[in-house]
Amino acid sequence: QTVDSTVEQHFMLSALPLVWAKRKTIGVFVVAVTVVVAIVSFLLPNMYTAESSILPELEKNKLLGLATSVDLSSLTGFNVGEAPVSKLYPMIIKSARILREVIYKKYSTKAYKDSLGLVQFWEISKGSDAGDFEAALKMLRERMDVTLDNKLGTLVLKVEMEEPRLAADVANSITYELDLYTRTKRRT
């Protein structure tokens, strides 16, 4: 270790005069980068993130649908187990079926007097309704982060938008649509 530390000390001492000689260039570079970062940070729009934690219910498969308050399958010693439906929630949330309703729902915003959907809020104009929807769908998916904690089964949804209230409204709308889907469409 003494050889390594001696080599390291020699390297540091030999590099010090080189760094000192370039101090003006390094200083100008640091100041220039700082100014560019400051300008970019002032030009970028403010973005707000809303977070929603969802605790999905775990469904148990019922033995012939006869189990009411007691799971009959566990009484017989045959445990059918729990369906891992919650593992599909991240894919379900990002599906066009769920997000279509979220995109076309009318939201109140500070930027506009009237309530409007996300296509109008983002001022998307691709020439067709299908093109507008696809562009809005892509943009919304990019602004969403959905993670699932496999141990706890907790789903965390984060939505980033230009306005804080809009971010919260969109996150709540996604949560509502997921709940509606699990209660109606998936069960049928």
Rosetta blueprint (number, residue, H / E / L):
1 Q L
2 T H
3 V H
4 D H
5 S H
6 T H
7 V H
8 E H
9 Q H
10 H H
11 F H
12 M H
13 L H
14 S H
15 A H
16 L H
17 P H
18 L H
19 V H
20 W H
21 A H
22 K L
23 R H
24 K H
25 T H
26 I H
27 G H
28 V H
29 F H
30 V H
31 V H
32 A H
33 V H
34 T H
35 V H
36 V H
37 V H
38 A H
39 I H
40 V H
41 S H
42 F H
43 L H
44 L L
45 P L
46 N L
47 M L
48 Y E
49 T E
50 A E
51 E E
52 S E
53 S E
54 I E
55 L L
56 P L
57 E L
58 L L
59 E L
60 K E
61 N L
62 K L
63 L H
64 L H
65 G H
66 L L
67 A L
68 T L
69 S L
70 V L
71 D L
72 L H
73 S H
74 S H
75 L H
76 T L
77 G L
78 F L
79 N L
80 V L
81 G L
82 E E
83 A L
84 P L
85 V H
86 S H
87 K H
88 L H
89 Y H
90 P H
91 M H
92 I H
93 I H
94 K L
95 S L
96 A H
97 R H
98 I H
99 L H
100 R H
101 E H
102 V H
103 I H
104 Y H
105 K L
106 K L
107 Y E
108 S L
109 T L
110 K L
111 A L
112 Y L
113 K L
114 D L
115 S L
116 L E
117 G L
118 L H
119 V H
120 Q H
121 F H
122 W L
123 E L
124 I L
125 S L
126 K L
127 G L
128 S L
129 D H
130 A H
131 G H
132 D H
133 F H
134 E H
135 A H
136 A H
137 L H
138 K H
139 M H
140 L H
141 R H
142 E H
143 R L
144 M E
145 D E
146 V E
147 T E
148 L E
149 D E
150 N L
151 K L
152 L L
153 G L
154 T E
155 L E
156 V E
157 L E
158 K E
159 V E
160 E E
161 M E
162 E L
163 E L
164 P H
165 R H
166 L H
167 A H
168 A H
169 D H
170 V H
171 A H
172 N H
173 S H
174 I H
175 T H
176 Y H
177 E H
178 L H
179 D H
180 L H
181 Y H
182 T H
183 R H
184 T H
185 K H
186 R L
187 R L
188 T L
